[in-house]
């Protein structure tokens, strides 16, 4: 009887701990978001022609891609917060933003362009992009890691990397409103490099702080 009681207690404790991960992750990201937003408004700000840019579908596409990355990464992160979870059957979610940007590149290639492809790829803001997105990601990465610490990920480095994807996606959404390079070629190149930097940092930090 004592053994059965112990099993019920442990099971109840596991249910209690598993439930709040999503809630705490949301709270942590909401707490970190104003810090990133303040950093963004202080250092960069919204591009002055934003009202005109909103009529450009490739400007809008940047937000679709970055938010798709953040949302898909959040879903995967919540799954990985459970000790028995693996990436099997879940990794395809992270391909959603890849498919969206690939469709954007294909659409742009079908349209007449004033600038050659290499010029659009290099753009005018590559250095700012690779600096701004990682810096804006820092508070969000801290929030994501705090949230995931309330779970029990079996692969802390992988969970940390996904936390990096979350924070990079949200930070890139902020930065996209400043960036005047709207070509999908620019986005797939420089946004991806910046995201990879944050993902690597998340994996490194997560391997240490997400162990249980």
C-alpha positions as CSV (number, residue, x, y, z in Angstrom):
1,X,0.0,0.0,0.0
2,X,2.9,2.4,0.8
3,X,4.4,1.7,-2.7
4,X,1.1,2.4,-4.4
5,X,0.8,5.6,-2.5
6,X,4.4,6.6,-3.5
7,X,3.6,5.9,-7.2
8,X,0.4,8.0,-7.0
9,X,2.4,10.9,-5.4
10,X,5.1,10.8,-8.0
11,X,2.6,10.7,-10.8
12,X,0.7,13.6,-9.4
13,X,4.0,15.5,-9.0
14,X,4.9,14.8,-12.6
15,X,1.5,16.1,-13.8
16,X,1.9,19.2,-11.7
17,X,5.4,19.9,-13.1
18,X,4.5,19.2,-16.7
19,X,1.5,21.5,-16.8
20,X,3.1,24.9,-16.1
21,X,5.9,24.8,-18.6
22,X,4.0,26.4,-21.4
23,X,2.5,29.0,-19.0
24,X,5.9,29.9,-17.5
25,X,7.5,30.0,-20.9
26,X,4.9,32.4,-22.1
27,X,5.3,34.6,-19.0
28,X,9.1,34.6,-19.3
29,X,8.9,35.6,-23.0
30,X,6.4,38.3,-22.2
31,X,8.7,39.6,-19.5
32,X,11.7,39.6,-21.8
33,X,9.9,41.1,-24.8
34,X,9.7,44.7,-23.5
35,X,13.5,44.6,-22.9
36,X,14.2,43.6,-26.5
37,X,11.6,46.1,-27.7
38,X,13.3,48.9,-25.7
39,X,16.7,48.0,-27.1
40,X,15.2,48.0,-30.6
41,X,13.5,51.4,-30.3
42,X,16.6,52.9,-28.7
43,X,19.1,51.7,-31.2
44,X,17.2,51.2,-34.4
45,X,13.5,52.0,-34.6
46,X,10.9,51.3,-37.3
47,X,12.0,52.2,-40.8
48,X,10.6,55.7,-41.8
49,X,8.7,54.4,-44.9
50,X,7.0,51.5,-43.1
51,X,3.5,52.6,-44.2
52,X,4.6,52.4,-47.9
53,X,6.6,49.2,-47.3
54,X,3.5,47.5,-46.0
55,X,2.2,47.4,-49.5
56,X,5.2,45.4,-50.6
57,X,4.3,41.7,-50.2
58,X,8.0,40.8,-49.7
59,X,8.1,43.2,-46.7
60,X,5.1,41.4,-45.2
61,X,6.7,38.0,-46.0
62,X,9.6,38.7,-43.6
63,X,7.2,38.8,-40.7
64,X,5.4,35.6,-41.9
65,X,8.8,33.8,-42.0
66,X,10.1,35.1,-38.7
67,X,6.8,34.4,-36.8
68,X,6.5,31.0,-38.4
69,X,10.0,30.2,-37.1
70,X,9.2,31.5,-33.5
71,X,5.8,29.7,-33.3
72,X,7.1,26.4,-34.7
73,X,10.1,26.5,-32.4
74,X,7.8,27.2,-29.4
75,X,5.7,24.1,-30.2
76,X,8.8,21.9,-30.5
77,X,10.3,23.4,-27.3
78,X,7.3,22.5,-25.3
79,X,7.4,19.0,-26.7
80,X,11.1,18.7,-25.8
81,X,10.5,19.9,-22.3
82,X,9.2,16.4,-21.4
83,X,12.0,13.9,-20.4
84,X,10.7,11.1,-22.7
85,X,10.4,13.4,-25.8
86,X,12.5,13.2,-29.0
87,X,12.5,15.1,-32.2
88,X,11.1,12.2,-34.2
89,X,8.0,13.3,-35.9
90,X,8.4,17.0,-34.8
91,X,11.3,18.3,-36.7
92,X,9.2,18.9,-39.8
93,X,7.6,21.9,-38.0
94,X,10.9,23.7,-38.3
95,X,10.7,23.3,-42.0
96,X,7.6,25.5,-42.3
97,X,9.5,28.8,-42.4
98,X,12.0,27.2,-44.8
99,X,9.2,26.4,-47.2
100,X,7.7,29.8,-46.9
101,X,10.9,31.6,-47.7
102,X,11.6,29.2,-50.5
103,X,8.2,30.1,-52.0
104,X,9.0,33.7,-51.6
105,X,12.3,33.3,-53.4
106,X,10.6,31.5,-56.2
107,X,7.9,34.2,-56.5
108,X,10.6,37.0,-56.6
109,X,12.5,35.1,-59.3
110,X,9.4,35.1,-61.5
111,X,9.0,38.9,-61.3
112,X,11.0,41.5,-63.3
113,X,13.7,43.0,-61.1
114,X,15.6,46.3,-61.3
115,X,18.6,44.9,-59.4
116,X,20.5,41.7,-60.0
117,X,20.1,38.8,-57.7
118,X,23.5,39.1,-56.1
119,X,22.9,42.8,-55.3
120,X,19.6,41.9,-53.6
121,X,21.2,39.1,-51.7
122,X,24.0,41.3,-50.3
123,X,21.6,44.2,-49.6
124,X,22.6,47.3,-47.6
125,X,22.1,46.1,-44.0
126,X,23.9,42.7,-43.7
127,X,26.2,43.9,-40.9
128,X,23.4,45.5,-39.0
129,X,21.3,42.4,-39.4
130,X,24.0,40.0,-38.1
131,X,24.5,42.3,-35.1
132,X,21.0,43.4,-34.3
133,X,19.2,40.0,-34.3
134,X,21.7,38.3,-31.9
135,X,21.7,41.3,-29.5
136,X,17.9,41.6,-29.6
137,X,17.7,37.9,-29.0
138,X,19.6,37.9,-25.7
139,X,16.7,38.9,-23.3
140,X,14.4,36.6,-25.2
141,X,16.8,33.7,-25.0
142,X,17.2,34.2,-21.3
143,X,13.4,34.1,-21.0
144,X,13.1,31.0,-23.1
145,X,15.7,29.2,-21.1
146,X,14.0,30.2,-17.8
147,X,10.7,28.8,-19.1
148,X,12.2,25.5,-20.3
149,X,14.0,25.0,-17.0
150,X,10.6,24.2,-15.5
151,X,10.5,21.2,-17.7
152,X,12.8,18.2,-17.9
153,X,14.3,18.0,-21.3
154,X,16.3,14.8,-21.9
155,X,18.6,16.6,-24.4
156,X,19.4,20.0,-22.9
157,X,21.7,21.2,-25.7
158,X,18.9,20.5,-28.3
159,X,16.3,22.2,-26.1
160,X,18.7,25.1,-25.8
161,X,19.1,25.3,-29.5
162,X,15.3,25.4,-30.0
163,X,15.2,28.2,-27.4
164,X,17.7,30.0,-29.6
165,X,15.3,29.6,-32.6
166,X,12.5,31.0,-30.5
167,X,14.4,34.1,-29.5
168,X,15.9,34.6,-32.9
169,X,12.5,34.3,-34.6
170,X,11.0,36.9,-32.2
171,X,14.1,39.2,-32.4
172,X,14.1,39.0,-36.3
173,X,10.4,40.0,-36.2
174,X,11.4,43.2,-34.4
175,X,14.4,43.8,-36.7
176,X,12.3,43.2,-39.9
177,X,10.4,46.4,-39.2
178,X,13.6,48.3,-39.4
179,X,15.3,46.5,-42.2
180,X,15.0,48.1,-45.7
181,X,16.2,45.0,-47.5
182,X,13.0,43.1,-48.3
183,X,14.3,40.6,-50.8
184,X,13.8,37.0,-49.7
185,X,17.3,36.3,-50.9
186,X,18.6,38.8,-48.3
187,X,16.3,37.3,-45.6
188,X,17.3,33.7,-46.3
189,X,21.0,34.6,-46.2
190,X,21.6,37.1,-43.4
191,X,18.6,36.4,-41.2
192,X,19.7,32.7,-41.3
193,X,23.3,33.4,-40.4
194,X,22.1,35.6,-37.4
195,X,19.7,32.8,-36.4
196,X,22.4,30.2,-36.5
197,X,24.5,32.3,-34.2
198,X,21.7,32.6,-31.6
199,X,20.9,28.9,-32.0
200,X,24.5,27.9,-31.3
201,X,24.6,30.1,-28.3
202,X,21.3,28.6,-27.1
203,X,22.7,25.1,-27.5
204,X,25.9,25.9,-25.6
205,X,24.1,27.7,-22.7
206,X,21.2,25.1,-22.7
207,X,23.6,22.2,-22.3
208,X,24.6,23.7,-19.0
209,X,21.4,25.4,-17.6
210,X,18.8,22.9,-18.8
211,X,20.4,19.8,-17.2
212,X,18.3,18.1,-14.5
